[in-house]
Amino acid sequence: MLAVGPNGVGKTNLLESLHVATQGFSPRTRTDAQLNLVSAFHEAKLIDVDAKGKISDWKAMPWVTGGSAAIVLKDPNDATVSSQVKELLAKIAADPANGVDRVLDGDELHARGGYPTASFFVSMKPGWRTGYDLDGALLTKTKPGGTHGELPDVPDLRASFFLVGPGVPAAKDLGVIDMRNIAPTLAHEVGLELPSADGKNMLP
């Protein structure tokens, strides 16, 4: 690896090996069942469509992300719509056949650092994903495959980070790390700085 500092001086052989995984993968992410929240919201008149079947207006919309969905309100301050969505999600989640693991409200979701514009968050059980069809059955079977969007507190889906090179402590266990710390750590190891980074260097 070659790193060039502010003075243009290059340094080589600073890192021998680097591995950063984007996510873990386990049987939990293999899905063959789907919960179609968009059709449920359409049926509940939270989504309007025109004569051509296209969305013309909406009060609340699921942003589907594979194993979960963030629920966004057009007007986050609309208490009536918020209450309607809360009741709808509670009804769906109450039936074990629908595959919902849990529903987070906006406060808990934002405290976790996720989806600042969302008012609710729906997390699915292993084997389930969220759908986005405007019409159709609430529950459908899908072709088996992998997915994304699980909550970060699922241990099976933790990714891996390995770093080998001169000055890197051997066999050091960093534990569970914040991915925002990766860039500052790599910058430090090659003699650079990232003063505006949110994370911090994890190595001496």
Secondary structure as GFF3:
##gff-version 3
##sequence-region A 1 204
A	DSSP	beta_strand	2	4	.	.	.	ID=ss1
A	DSSP	beta_strand	10	12	.	.	.	ID=ss2
A	DSSP	beta_strand	17	20	.	.	.	ID=ss3
A	DSSP	three_ten_helix	27	29	.	.	.	ID=ss4
A	DSSP	beta_strand	31	35	.	.	.	ID=ss5
A	DSSP	alpha_helix	37	43	.	.	.	ID=ss6
A	DSSP	beta_strand	47	49	.	.	.	ID=ss7
A	DSSP	beta_strand	55	58	.	.	.	ID=ss8
A	DSSP	beta_strand	60	64	.	.	.	ID=ss9
A	DSSP	beta_strand	68	73	.	.	.	ID=ss10
A	DSSP	alpha_helix	79	94	.	.	.	ID=ss11
A	DSSP	three_ten_helix	96	98	.	.	.	ID=ss12
A	DSSP	beta_strand	100	105	.	.	.	ID=ss13
A	DSSP	alpha_helix	106	111	.	.	.	ID=ss14
A	DSSP	beta_strand	120	124	.	.	.	ID=ss15
A	DSSP	beta_strand	128	130	.	.	.	ID=ss16
A	DSSP	beta_strand	139	145	.	.	.	ID=ss17
A	DSSP	three_ten_helix	155	157	.	.	.	ID=ss18
A	DSSP	beta_strand	161	164	.	.	.	ID=ss19
A	DSSP	three_ten_helix	179	181	.	.	.	ID=ss20
A	DSSP	alpha_helix	182	189	.	.	.	ID=ss21
###
